[in-house]
Amino acid sequence: MDEDELRQAMQDTLDGKQPSHALLRLFLDHAGWHVPATRDEGGQVALLQLKDNAGRRYLFLCTDRRAYEACLRTVGAATLGEHVITVAGVELFANLPETLDFVRINPWSPPELHYRGDQIPALRQWARAVQIERTLATPCPDLSLIKQFDAFYIVVQQLEEGGRALTLAPDKRGRKLAAVFTAPDTLEAFLRDRRDGGLKFEPLVVKVSGALLFDDLQHAPIDGIVFNCAGPVSPRLFVAQFAKAVMAA
């Protein structure tokens, strides 16, 4: 996606033409973020955090060089400095500083987006979810990263005879496949499919860490584990022993 298409996607989101999570996935896929940075005497680079008169910390993030130059012209080199780094979206958003009060995207180069401090943890979590999705798509997933991830989703249902059971992914071969989701949009896609098919129980969504989830799954009577079985990202299927491998990592 080029810079004009990304800007149009930002405008479409502001206009309510697409959900915000769709734009977030585009941000995370974008490899050409331009971000003002600092460089110390040892050559170490860090994102430039600015402060307003109230002491609130914020970052300027620019989708392209044009947006960065507009920011530089408006703020001035004395404030913004002369260093800029180009960074991929997942790396950028996964490592947003916890001290931030605001993130401003494309300031003075419309369309602009602002995220408040209480929204920034969700940005980091989305980025880490995409990191999980990407490693699951490789021949040798990073099991330690999967184990340490703290925001998987599962759906459980109340049993008539008491207790609860994990909701399985649909499978034409009749296998018992644990349905696991990495992000809110993959979870909602599954719930939407289930509702359209006539959901016969009230789903209970549980957010769980990788360590707790796979510790349970390694003892569960399942044939496998499928991540994001309903999209919008590609589903990933693993044998049941995958849970033990994660726990051993």
Beta strands, then each sheet from edge to edge (+ up, - down):
strand 1: 33-39
strand 2: 45-47
strand 3: 50-51
strand 4: 57-61
strand 5: 83-87
strand 6: 102-105
strand 7: 113-116
strand 8: 152-158
strand 9: 164-166
strand 10: 177-180
strand 11: 204-208
strand 12: 224-227
strand 13: 236-239
sheet 1: 2+ 1- 5+
sheet 2: 3+ 4- 6- 7+
sheet 3: 9+ 8- 11+
sheet 4: 10+ 12+ 13-
end
